Amino acid sequence: MNRQPGRNLIVAAAAAIIALVSLAPQAQALQIKRMTLSNGAILLISEEHQLPMVTVSIAFDAGSRRDPVGQEGLAALTATCLSQGTKSLSAADFNQKVDFMGSSVSVDAGRDYATAGFTSLTKYEDQTLKLLVGILTQPGLRDADIERKRAETIADLKAAEEEPGYVAGIRFIKTLFGNSPYGHRSSGTPESVAKLTPADVRSFYHKYYRLGGAVIAVTGDVQADKIKALLEQELTGLSGSVPAQAEPAAPTVGKGVEIKLVDRNVSQANVIMGFGGIARSNPDYYKLQVMNYIFGGGGFASRLMEVVRSENGLAYFIGSGVEAGKFPGAYAISLGTKNASANEAIKLVLEQMRRMQSAPVSDAELQSAKKFLVGSFPLKFDRQSSIASFMLQVELYGLGLDYAEHYPKLIDAVTTQDVQQMAQKYLHPDAILVVAVANQKEAAINQQMLSEVAAGQESASGASTH
């Protein structure tokens, strides 16, 4: 479980990835074959014969956005319980068989989709596939296993709630999205998970683990015709499709600075601030990626890191990120600072938003962002599981089979004018949600002062906008 959700929005420093530019030919050479199985599932295959290994990944429309209100965490608990054996194999026996072959089999639920899959040596491909099919079509879902996994999840969630960054993330998305599908972490809360029953888990499984409309990605040492025939033979269950989910209203924040304070006896204030963002299908995605890299997503190459941390020494960490999914997600900035400097750090972030909007970025900043985004793109192809995940994204979000070749062109086409337009369109310093988990006596976060800065008025401290 990730207990630092704020830090997920921070992109690693560019220097750590520059060496990966040499992998670009692999991305450009990726060949994907697209087929449709008789059960309605879309099959994507990329043959890679360098290593005697196979990876299969299946995306079901069973992510946490399908959690009913009041049952947050149900999708995640269901995915966890599916890996606890079949009707004829206990969890221990199932794991023993997987371990004997040196394979890995997993089921996980993210925000948009649940993913089930395996990686194995080529010689164990058939046997491992049978095990995966077993937990998908004939899962054990025994009361004892479900109750044990529920207890483990609750314990993990309670431990996570001791961490300020996690608490800030939970409060941020709940306030921004409310009861919409994105209004909670996939794992749920201790309270919501405690209410889940074995019957709830089994019901969710039967409703959402359907192959009609699912996407299957296969990569590695395989032959397309053979693996297609094998999947047709094995995946005979789970017929039917999942009804489409209505798109929720895009998240909005009212004019001004909306502040949500969580008082904790901590030495470091954890702050998440932001507003509604975009869906992955939005054509602005690529321009927004470039803008975000320059603003706060580029690690030490970003303006937020330069101004808030390097020049003013006000942040232990700081960064921004675009969480674009099936539906519009959030655009958020995360930072950690001393309680006493929380006001000034937040103020500087608001000022940097206005700076991004008021003038074009430099050619040097633009070229640095493009170089990183194109050069680091091969990270999506550094191992079989990454390739399979990439293939799923291509299909699920309608990116096109030539996306690996098309992406660099989309990034390279972004101009300084595009970046400024994205800042003006998607950064909202005058309508922003700020969540701060801090020692509020020491932090004394000043809403009036921040509101003046957000509105573009000169702040009392008169700090430079750099």
Phi, psi and omega in degrees: 000137178275119183255011177233064186299329179298322183289344178298336184276358184261119179280140180297156181300145185298327184300333182285349187236351184305325181298340183283353179303328181296346180274358185306320179304328179295320179295317182292334184272357182297121179248126183241128174259134183245129180222169175235128178279164182296337179275001178098351180288145175271130181247125176244131183230132172233111181279123178227103190262011182294325182237147180279061182223155180225139174233131176237133180223130182241124178260122177253150176282066187221034178282179185290346174294348177269357179299129174294150176301130182093351178236037180300133183101356183293317179299316181294317180294320178298314179300316179300318184286336179296333181276008182264043174091181182246183178297331182254352180236127174291167178302318181295316180293320179299311181297324179297318179294319179295314181295325181300324180272354184071022180268173171226135179229133183211156172224125182223149178245122172262194182291315184266320186220156169260142183235127177240139181186183179209160168230134182209166168295150181305322184291342179253012184303311183296314182294319181291321177300319179298322178293317178298313179300324180300314182284341178274323185260334180225056183292150178294305181043048179282146181307314184298317179294317181296316181294324177294315180292326176296317179296320178296319180296317180298318179297317179296319181294320178295323177294319181296327182292351175279350185259122185302321181297322178294315180299318179298318180296317179298314182293323182297307184290328178294318180290319184288316187258345180062226181267016178287170184303336180261012187276014178205158174291149181304327183284346182078196178240163176305322182290316182289321181291325180298335181275347185286137182248162174304324178296323177298316181297313181296322179295317179297316178303309183295331183277323191247344178270078181239140183275339176295115183092352176287163179236131180245125177247130179232130177217154178122205185278073183228163170248128189305311183296320181293313183291327177296315179296322180294317179293321176300320181289317187276322186269064181269345178268191177058040179288163179095169182236165177264130179302145179298148179262131179296136179288128180286166175296142179297142180293141179226155175236136180293165180301143179099194179253114177266114186251130174241117184253135173239112185278119178225148178277075182235154179274341183239128176279131174254120186238133170234128182224144181170202187197182179294150181242226186230166171275160181295334182281352181294126181296345176285354187308316187287319175297321180293324177300317179294313179301315182297321179301315181291319183289303185207356184268356186263026179059228182289352177272355185270159179293321180298317179294318181297313187278309187284320182265301189291313184281321186251351177061036187253004184220134171285322174211152177200143178183167180230159181203153178254117178257083183263125181230205178300322175248164177303130180258214182248152164249120188224149175243131179243142177207152174239131183211167174296149178308315185294340182254010183299315180302312184292322179296314179298319180300317180296323178297314179300319179294323179291330173299314181293326177297318178298326183280331191275338183210150178296151174287165180283158176299324180296318178297317181297314182293324178296318179296314180298316182300318180292311185296322177284318183292328181272352181305323179298351173303334180287357184230021186280348175202167186301318181298326178292320179296315179299317179297318178299316180299320177298316180299320180303316182281314186296326183252013173061042184276341180097143183294341179266017186301322181301325178275330186281328185305310180303325180292322179296318179290316183296336182282350183289135181250170176297326178294321177300317181299315180296320178297322178295320178296319180291329184274324190244349173264131185230073179297340181264006176207080192225142175264130179237118176250127181230121172260110189202170168281098192293336177295320179278323183286318179045053184299127190258100183294323181297313180297315181294324178295323177295318178295317181299327181276359179087012179276156179291128182282162182298326184281341178066027181295149179292148174268007175058000000 
